[in-house]
């Protein structure tokens, strides 16, 4: 059963909300909740990053929007869809792209513009429970805790650690996190999110508003999300949890079957369903 609103952790969902020119106001509003007063965004433009990930599998597991504000600040806004090894190392590596891009040929004084790396994670990267924080703002500091360099910032949001309920939301930032974390589960707009910026977000995210081609792309994106998440989660299981891998595999297959059933009910042809779900024509025929 497809939810009323799409999953914002999918490549399709996140880029639809935050990666289109017509929806830049959503991204600006969200980012301004994370950025300091001196770096509030008045306008931004999108850039297409090159070689951010070396393999197709990595591009399925991560995606980002590389942008620049009107006053020059550069950002990598990244959405992680599944747990990845060496996450902190990857974050540092990706942050070097907008730094190196500022290099100039000839005589140059090496003055750099600020860079922010913002990661919205649907997994817990902290292995130790007592060290876990929902939000972590990181910059370079010295041995006394004083800021050494104020032009490179990392902001990590571990979404599973955000536990506030609707009646506990206090700030506009709280509302944004609540919106993103629960979007796929909503069947109507909650009263507390009944504001113009979120109304637009809900309108964009409503599956029934997608064109047939967009709906096709979303279903593919959902399958990629589920498969990448199941595969990468299993890589981080300890010995006790290894026995649950079969259950995850079964769940992945069930997810494909549910999507196939939905597509059959909506009149998709067998060839299209096979292409999207990777199920055989015989398996799909058995669902009729």
N, C-alpha and C positions, 0 to 999 in steps of 0.2 A: 504494500500500500504506500503510494507516494504521498508525502506530507504536503500540507497546503503551501508551506514556504520552503525554499530550497536550503540545502546544507551550506552554510557560508565557509566551511572548512575545505570544500572541494575547490579545485582549480577554477571551475566555471563560476561557482557561487561567489567566491571572494573577488574575482576579477569583474564580475557583473556589478557587485556592490561598489567596489572601490577603484576599479581600473578603467572606467569609461569617462570620456570627457564630460558627458551630460551629468555624471554623478560626482564630479570632483568636490562639490560642496559637502558630500558625506565624508569623504576622506579628510578634507580640511578640518571639519568639525571634530572628527575623531582624533586626529593628530594633535590638534590644539589642546586636547585634554591631557596629553602626555608631555608636551613641550613647555619649557620655561617661558615666562612673560616676554623676555627679550627676543625669543624666537617663535613667536606666534606667526602663523602663516596667513598672508594676505592673498596669495595666489600661488599655484604650483603648476608645473608642466610635467608630463610623463616622458620618460626616456626608456628605450629598450635596452636592457643590459645584454652584453655579449659575453658568452663563455662563463656565466655565473656558475653553471653546473656542467660537468664534463660528460655525463651520461644521461640517456633517456630516463633511466630509473630514478636518477636524482631529480630530474625535472618533474617526475610524477610525485615525488615525495615532498618537494618544496616548490614554492613559487613566490615571486616578489614583485613589487612595484618600485622602480628606481626613479626618484623624482627630485625636483629642485624647486625651492620656493622663489618668490619674486625677488627676495633680497639676497639670494645666493646660497642659502643652506641646502645641503644635499642629504637625501635620505634613501635608505633601503628599507622599505616596508615589507617584511617577510611574514608569510603565513606557513607554519609547519603543519603538515597533515598527519604525520606519524613520527614515532620516536626514531631518532637517527643516532648512530654512533659518532663520537667525537663532536657533539653538537657545539660546544663552546669553541673548539678549534675552527669549525666551519664558519661560525659567526664572525670570528676574527678575520678569517680569510676573505669572506665576502665583503667585509667592511673596507678592505684595502682597494676595492675597485674604484669607488668615488674619490678616494684619496689620490691614487695614481693618475686618475683622469685629469687632475688639476695641474699636473706637471706641464711646464712650458719650455719650449726649445729656446736656446740662446741664454741670455743673461736672465736669471730669475732668483728672487730672494727667498724662495721656499715658503712664502706665506700661504697658509691654507685656510679654506673656509670650513666651518663646522660640519661634521658628519654625524648623523644619528642612525643607528641600526635598531629597528623596532621589530620584535618578533612576537607574534600572537600564536601561542602554542597550544595544541589540543592534547598535550601529554605532559607528564611530570619529568623534567630532566634531572631534578635533584634525586639522587639515589637514596640518600639518608632522609628519613621522614622528619627528623628534628631540625634539619637545615632548610626545609622547604618554605618558600615564600611565594605568594601569588604574584607579586610585582617586585621586580628587582631592577633598580636603576644603577648603572655601573659607569664609572669614569676612572681615569688614572689618578691615583693618590699616592702620597709619599708615606714613609713609615709612621708619621704622626697623624695620618688620616686627613691631611690637607690636600686639596686639589692641586695636582701638579700640571695637568694639561686639560683645558676646558673645551677642546674642540672635537673630541671623540667620545660619543656616548652610546651606551647599549641599554636598551629597555626591553626587558623580557616579561611577558605575561603568561603564567602557567594557568591556563583557563580552568583546568579541573580543580584548582585550589580556590577558585572564587565560589563561595558558598552562600552569598547573600540571597535572601528571598525578596520577593517584590516589595513587601512592607519595610524592608531594611535598606532599600536603596536611598542614598543620601545626596549624592552628587551626580552631575551630568555624566561624569566618567563612569560611575557605577551603572548608570542606565545603559551606556554603550556596551559595557562588558556583559550585562544581563541580556541585552538584545542579541549580541553575537553568540553567546553561549547557548541560549534557548530558542533561537529563531526557528529551527527546524521542528521544534516541539509545539510551537504556538498554533492554535486554530483560530485565533482572533487577536486583535491588538489590545494588549493590557492597558488599563486606564493610565497607569503611570508612564507609559510610553506613547501616549496619545498627543504627541507634539509634531509639528511640521517636519522636522528632520527625520524622525523615526517613521512617520507616516509615509514619507517618500521611500525609506528603506524597505518597509513592508510591501509597498506597491511594486517595487523593483523585484523583490524576492518571491512574489506570489507566482507559483508554478503555472497557474492557469493563464498568466499574462505573457508567458513565453511563446514565441513562434514555434512552429513544428520543428524547424531546424535547431532552434535553441534548446527545445525540450530533448531532442535527440542527443545534442552535445552534453546536456546536463546528465542524462542517464549514463552516458559513457564516463563522464567525470565521476559520478557516484561509484561506479564499478571500480574505477582506478583507485579511488580513495579507499574503498573497503579492502581491496586486495593489497594495496601498499601498507595500510595500517595493520592488517592481519599478519602480513609477512614480516614487517619490521618489529611488531610487538613480540612475535614468537622468538626473534633473535635475542631478545633481552630477558627471556624467561629463565629462572633458575631451575635447578634439577627437579624440584618438587612440582613446578608448574609445567614442565615439559609434557606431562601426560595430558594436558589440556589442549595441545596443539590440534589433535584430531577434531575436537569440538569446535575450534576456530575454523578449521577447514570446512566442516559441515555447515557452520554458520555462514561462511562465504558462499557456499553453493546455494543455501536457502535464500540468501540475498539476491542471487541471480535469478532464482525461480520466481521470487516475488516481483522482481522487475519485469520478467517475462510475462507473468500473469497480468500485470498492469497494462503492458503494451498490447497483449492480446485483447484485453477488454476494451482498449481504446482504438482498436482496428489496425494496428501495425501489421505489415505483412511478415511472413516467416523469415524471409531473407534479411530484413532489417533487424529483427529480433535476434537472429543468429549472429549477425555482425556485432551487435552491441553487447550481448550477454556471453558470447562464445559457447553457448549451449548448442548441442547438435539439433538438427531438424527433427530427429526422432524424439529427443527429450522434450522439445517444444510441442510437438504434436501430441504427446502424452498428456500435456497440460490442458488441452482443449476439452 
